[in-house]
Amino acid sequence: MDSADEIVVHNGKRAMSLNELARSQPGMDRLMAEIAERARRLYWAGTLGNWPAAGYFCRTLTKQLRASAFSRPKYAEAMEEFLETDYAPLRDAVAARDAEAFARAWEHLVARVNHWHEHFGKGYLVYRTPDTPPPDLDLSPRAD
């Protein structure tokens, strides 16, 4: 028996060992579903020129990507490269509130996401720019 099986924690609903708690963490498939929705919101906020919302989604997407790499360490090195090289132009465009740079950076980002899918043997997962804004948010710009 592993010592982590001997340490018991309670989540408010049941007692479980640390190993059980670790196994309950979401896999990359679940994490990527949340990441894709944040990316959709970021894309539409930036495309519509709602720079405060784009900034918010850019920051929270960064946090989710980092959390995914922490949770799934086999992706950590590649995720750091993605964030520093592939995602940086999008962050910069959002910070500058530059619609043209945002569009170019987004196109580059989509290509790089698909590169990384291919790199990790998931080339059958082809990301594309979302056709429609999220139905639950009005991401049109607001007066500052």
Secondary structure in CASP SS format (residue, H / E / C, confidence):
PFRMAT SS
TARGET T0000
AUTHOR 0000-0000-0000
METHOD secondary structure of the structure
MODEL  1
M C 1.00
D C 1.00
S H 1.00
A H 1.00
D H 1.00
E H 1.00
I C 1.00
V E 1.00
V E 1.00
H E 1.00
N C 1.00
G C 1.00
K C 1.00
R C 1.00
A E 1.00
M E 1.00
S E 1.00
L H 1.00
N H 1.00
E H 1.00
L H 1.00
A H 1.00
R H 1.00
S C 1.00
Q C 1.00
P C 1.00
G C 1.00
M H 1.00
D H 1.00
R H 1.00
L H 1.00
M H 1.00
A H 1.00
E H 1.00
I H 1.00
A H 1.00
E H 1.00
R H 1.00
A H 1.00
R H 1.00
R H 1.00
L H 1.00
Y H 1.00
W H 1.00
A H 1.00
G H 1.00
T H 1.00
L H 1.00
G C 1.00
N C 1.00
W H 1.00
P H 1.00
A H 1.00
A H 1.00
G H 1.00
Y H 1.00
F H 1.00
C H 1.00
R H 1.00
T H 1.00
L H 1.00
T H 1.00
K H 1.00
Q H 1.00
L H 1.00
R H 1.00
A H 1.00
S H 1.00
A H 1.00
F H 1.00
S H 1.00
R C 1.00
P H 1.00
K H 1.00
Y H 1.00
A H 1.00
E H 1.00
A H 1.00
M H 1.00
E H 1.00
E H 1.00
F H 1.00
L H 1.00
E H 1.00
T H 1.00
D H 1.00
Y C 1.00
A H 1.00
P H 1.00
L H 1.00
R H 1.00
D H 1.00
A H 1.00
V H 1.00
A H 1.00
A H 1.00
R C 1.00
D C 1.00
A H 1.00
E H 1.00
A H 1.00
F H 1.00
A H 1.00
R H 1.00
A H 1.00
W H 1.00
E H 1.00
H H 1.00
L H 1.00
V H 1.00
A H 1.00
R H 1.00
V H 1.00
N H 1.00
H H 1.00
W H 1.00
H H 1.00
E H 1.00
H H 1.00
F C 1.00
G C 1.00
K C 1.00
G C 1.00
Y C 1.00
L C 1.00
V C 1.00
Y C 1.00
R C 1.00
T C 1.00
P C 1.00
D C 1.00
T C 1.00
P C 1.00
P C 1.00
P C 1.00
D C 1.00
L C 1.00
D C 1.00
L C 1.00
S C 1.00
P C 1.00
R C 1.00
A C 1.00
D C 1.00
END
